[in-house]
Amino acid sequence: MSGHGDVLTLFRRHGALTRAQVVALSGLSRATATHRLDALVRCGLLRPDEADRSTGGRPAGVFTLAEDRGRLLVADIGSSHARYGLADLSGRVLVALDEDIAIDDGPETILGGVVSAFAELASRARQPIMGAAIGVPGPVDQRTGLLVSPPTMRGWDGVDVAAHVSPHIGAPTVVDKDANLVALGVHRALRADDVPGADDLLVIKVGMGIGAGIISRGQVLHGARGGAGDLGHIPHDDGPRCRCGQRGCAEASAGAWAIAARLRGLGHEVHTSADVVALAVGGDRDARDALREAGRRIGDVAVDAVGVLNPATVVVGGDLAESGELLVGGVRERILERSHPLVTTDLEVIASPLGADAGLLGAAQMAADAALAPDRVDALVDRR
């Protein structure tokens, strides 16, 4: 390890550190570590804090990430709802905006809304915008940045979201599937709390649609073309027709759009994930039964993923997970009932600890990763 960016990464991973701790973690000599730290302080990316953390004697010289050095713009775009946020460099969301959308309105309309929301958020920032991240409800090829045959996003195939947005904000913009952002947000939160097994997760996002993000050895798995984790569109049997055109997809019976359609058939006025959850939490038996059965159906497809991946924890997030054990209990029931004991020994099946904010928080972490990538940090230091 020799670059300034690598040293800054230590602070993002471990929090506040002394000079001696940087030497121990990096393997650098004390003189080189001091040079790197001084340069990062001059660049404004680190902040010194000379308060002594020892029991006495000479202050150890504590440094922390200067999270206010810049700001990040983030977006979590779903099928029917979008959240936009302004975050600091630690990934903490400072301001959030919500908007109802229809993803089938197409990229020009939806991305125009992203640009407008980002402009409003940037106007509230006194610091420079250093990066942005956007989650979308479809697979993104990480080699090209293009959406790849998204099953429920008509007119979006081959769209380069970053190319549409980045010129308007003048900062690096990264784009990924929304479930991957949820997975990243949950992973960072569990790791910060020292939760055992945080580096091996299956994170299922259940909203209007169903998707999953996979964390293996601490990294998001994308697959060859960004399609890893597409649990919602694995045909299970000759069931109801899905929005993607296939029959028997889990999403066609357990996605909020399908649940809402069935509940409307029973006389309930529901259209969104939030409507379904509100009806169930209010005690409606039809909605509660629908969510329990949806959990079991999601558990059916999760069984195969658990057998292949052997995660330490299955996390259920997304809007429908706000119903708590109504949904999560069904997922847990099926996984524990139908999986091999080898993979269920010590397996936890839990609701997301981040609730509905997981996607936005994951986007903030992804934007921070891009803005503070070692090569970009080295370039910032070199320009000083």
ZAMARGU-4260 file (C-alpha; in steps of 0.2 Angstrom, whole numbers, plus 5000, padded with zeros to 4 digits):
<rodrens>
0) 5000/5000/5000 | 5008/5017/4995 | 4995/5029/4988 | 4985/5042/4997 | 4969/5034/4992
5) 4973/5018/5000 | 4977/5027/5017 | 4960/5036/5016 | 4951/5019/5013 | 4958/5014/5030
10) 4948/5028/5038 | 4932/5024/5028 | 4933/5006/5034 | 4939/5008/5052 | 4934/5025/5057
15) 4945/5037/5067 | 4963/5031/5068 | 4979/5037/5076 | 4995/5039/5066 | 5002/5023/5074
20) 4986/5013/5069 | 4989/5019/5051 | 5007/5013/5051 | 5001/4996/5058 | 4986/4994/5046
25) 4995/5000/5031 | 5013/4993/5033 | 5020/5010/5029 | 5035/5018/5038 | 5030/5031/5051
30) 5038/5044/5040 | 5028/5039/5024 | 5012/5037/5034 | 5015/5055/5041 | 5018/5062/5024
35) 5002/5053/5017 | 4991/5060/5032 | 4998/5077/5031 | 4994/5078/5012 | 4976/5071/5015
40) 4973/5084/5029 | 4979/5098/5017 | 4968/5092/5003 | 4953/5093/5016 | 4949/5074/5016
45) 4955/5071/5033 | 4952/5081/5049 | 4965/5080/5063 | 4959/5079/5081 | 4973/5080/5094
50) 4962/5075/5108 | 4972/5062/5118 | 4963/5045/5117 | 4976/5037/5129 | 4976/5038/5148
55) 4989/5052/5148 | 5005/5058/5140 | 5008/5065/5123 | 4992/5066/5112 | 4991/5051/5100
60) 4986/5062/5085 | 4969/5056/5080 | 4962/5058/5062 | 4945/5056/5055 | 4937/5057/5038
65) 4931/5075/5034 | 4914/5070/5029 | 4909/5088/5025 | 4923/5090/5012 | 4910/5086/4998
70) 4892/5080/4995 | 4885/5065/4986 | 4868/5064/4975 | 4859/5048/4977 | 4843/5041/4969
75) 4833/5025/4972 | 4821/5022/4958 | 4808/5009/4959 | 4793/5004/4947 | 4781/5017/4955
80) 4791/5027/4967 | 4808/5036/4968 | 4818/5043/4982 | 4832/5056/4980 | 4845/5061/4993
85) 4859/5072/4997 | 4873/5063/5007 | 4889/5067/5015 | 4906/5058/5011 | 4902/5045/5025
90) 4887/5040/5016 | 4875/5048/5029 | 4859/5055/5020 | 4856/5073/5025 | 4840/5077/5014
95) 4828/5066/5005 | 4814/5069/4993 | 4800/5057/4987 | 4791/5056/4971 | 4778/5045/4964
100) 4783/5039/4946 | 4778/5026/4933 | 4794/5018/4926 | 4786/5014/4910 | 4785/5033/4906
105) 4802/5029/4899 | 4820/5035/4902 | 4818/5053/4895 | 4804/5057/4908 | 4811/5047/4922
110) 4829/5053/4920 | 4823/5071/4917 | 4815/5069/4935 | 4831/5063/4942 | 4841/5078/4934
115) 4828/5090/4941 | 4829/5082/4959 | 4848/5082/4959 | 4848/5100/4954 | 4836/5105/4968
120) 4847/5095/4981 | 4863/5102/4974 | 4857/5119/4977 | 4855/5115/4995 | 4873/5110/4996
125) 4887/5122/5001 | 4901/5109/4997 | 4905/5103/4980 | 4896/5088/4972 | 4909/5074/4972
130) 4899/5059/4966 | 4882/5051/4962 | 4874/5034/4962 | 4857/5029/4955 | 4848/5012/4958
135) 4836/5006/4945 | 4823/4991/4945 | 4833/4981/4932 | 4850/4973/4928 | 4864/4984/4924
140) 4880/4977/4915 | 4894/4984/4925 | 4906/4982/4910 | 4896/4994/4899 | 4884/5003/4911
145) 4869/4999/4901 | 4853/4992/4906 | 4851/4974/4900 | 4834/4967/4895 | 4825/4974/4910
150) 4810/4963/4912 | 4798/4976/4918 | 4805/4992/4911 | 4798/4995/4894 | 4809/5006/4883
155) 4824/5005/4894 | 4835/4991/4886 | 4852/4997/4882 | 4850/5014/4891 | 4865/5022/4898
160) 4858/5030/4914 | 4875/5038/4919 | 4878/5046/4902 | 4861/5054/4904 | 4864/5061/4921
165) 4882/5064/4924 | 4885/5079/4912 | 4872/5088/4922 | 4881/5086/4939 | 4899/5086/4934
170) 4904/5071/4945 | 4906/5053/4942 | 4890/5044/4942 | 4888/5025/4945 | 4872/5015/4942
175) 4866/4998/4948 | 4851/4987/4951 | 4841/4993/4965 | 4842/4977/4975 | 4861/4978/4974
180) 4860/4995/4982 | 4849/4988/4996 | 4861/4974/4998 | 4876/4986/5000 | 4867/4997/5012
185) 4862/4982/5023 | 4880/4975/5022 | 4888/4991/5027 | 4876/4993/5042 | 4878/4975/5048
190) 4897/4976/5046 | 4898/4993/5056 | 4888/4984/5070 | 4901/4969/5069 | 4887/4957/5065
195) 4894/4939/5062 | 4892/4934/5044 | 4889/4951/5037 | 4900/4948/5022 | 4889/4933/5016
200) 4871/4939/5013 | 4856/4936/5002 | 4846/4952/5003 | 4829/4950/4995 | 4820/4966/4990
205) 4801/4965/4989 | 4791/4980/4983 | 4780/4981/4967 | 4793/4968/4960 | 4805/4956/4968
210) 4824/4955/4966 | 4839/4951/4976 | 4856/4957/4980 | 4870/4945/4984 | 4885/4949/4995
215) 4899/4936/4995 | 4915/4939/5004 | 4910/4957/5007 | 4907/4960/4988 | 4892/4963/4978
220) 4890/4949/4965 | 4884/4955/4948 | 4886/4940/4937 | 4891/4941/4919 | 4879/4954/4913
225) 4872/4961/4929 | 4858/4948/4931 | 4863/4939/4947 | 4850/4939/4960 | 4834/4940/4949
230) 4824/4929/4960 | 4807/4937/4955 | 4808/4930/4937 | 4812/4912/4939 | 4797/4902/4933
235) 4792/4890/4947 | 4776/4882/4939 | 4763/4886/4927 | 4756/4900/4937 | 4749/4917/4933
240) 4756/4927/4919 | 4770/4940/4925 | 4773/4957/4919 | 4788/4950/4910 | 4778/4939/4899
245) 4782/4922/4907 | 4771/4912/4918 | 4774/4906/4936 | 4786/4920/4941 | 4787/4923/4960
250) 4783/4941/4956 | 4767/4937/4947 | 4760/4931/4964 | 4770/4939/4978 | 4775/4956/4970
255) 4765/4970/4977 | 4757/4974/4960 | 4750/4956/4959 | 4744/4957/4978 | 4736/4974/4975
260) 4727/4967/4960 | 4720/4952/4970 | 4715/4964/4984 | 4706/4975/4972 | 4696/4960/4966
265) 4691/4958/4983 | 4684/4976/4984 | 4699/4985/4992 | 4706/5001/4985 | 4724/4997/4985
270) 4737/5001/4971 | 4755/5002/4979 | 4766/4993/4991 | 4762/5006/5004 | 4744/5003/5002
275) 4745/4984/5004 | 4756/4986/5020 | 4744/4999/5027 | 4729/4988/5024 | 4738/4973/5033
280) 4744/4983/5047 | 4727/4990/5050 | 4721/4972/5053 | 4713/4968/5036 | 4712/4949/5035
285) 4713/4948/5016 | 4729/4958/5016 | 4737/4949/5030 | 4734/4932/5022 | 4740/4939/5006
290) 4757/4944/5014 | 4759/4928/5023 | 4757/4918/5007 | 4768/4930/4997 | 4782/4927/5010
295) 4780/4908/5008 | 4781/4910/4989 | 4796/4921/4990 | 4804/4908/5002 | 4801/4894/4988
300) 4813/4903/4976 | 4825/4908/4990 | 4827/4890/4995 | 4837/4887/4979 | 4847/4902/4981
305) 4851/4898/4999 | 4857/4880/4994 | 4868/4887/4980 | 4876/4902/4990 | 4875/4896/5008
310) 4873/4914/5015 | 4875/4917/5034 | 4860/4928/5034 | 4845/4931/5023 | 4838/4949/5024
315) 4821/4953/5018 | 4819/4972/5013 | 4809/4983/5002 | 4792/4991/5005 | 4782/4975/5008
320) 4795/4970/5022 | 4788/4985/5032 | 4774/4973/5036 | 4787/4964/5047 | 4784/4945/5052
325) 4768/4944/5041 | 4780/4943/5026 | 4797/4939/5034 | 4789/4924/5044 | 4783/4916/5028
330) 4800/4917/5020 | 4809/4910/5035 | 4796/4896/5036 | 4799/4890/5019 | 4818/4892/5019
335) 4820/4882/5036 | 4807/4869/5030 | 4814/4865/5013 | 4833/4868/5014 | 4846/4856/5018
340) 4852/4857/5036 | 4870/4860/5030 | 4864/4878/5024 | 4852/4881/5038 | 4863/4878/5053
345) 4865/4895/5061 | 4856/4903/5046 | 4847/4919/5051 | 4832/4926/5041 | 4828/4944/5047
350) 4820/4960/5041 | 4831/4973/5035 | 4838/4984/5049 | 4837/4999/5037 | 4819/4998/5033
355) 4813/5008/5017 | 4829/5019/5018 | 4841/5004/5013 | 4841/5008/4995 | 4845/5026/4997
360) 4859/5022/5010 | 4866/5009/4999 | 4867/5022/4985 | 4876/5034/4996 | 4889/5021/5000
365) 4891/5017/4982 | 4893/5035/4978 | 4906/5037/4991 | 4915/5022/4985 | 4916/5030/4968
370) 4920/5048/4974 | 4934/5042/4986 | 4941/5028/4975 | 4960/5027/4978 | 4964/5034/4961
375) 4952/5048/4962 | 4959/5053/4979 | 4977/5052/4973 | 4972/5064/4959 | 4964/5076/4971
380) 4980/5076/4981 | 4991/5078/4966 | 4981/5094/4961 | 4984/5102/4978
</rodrens>
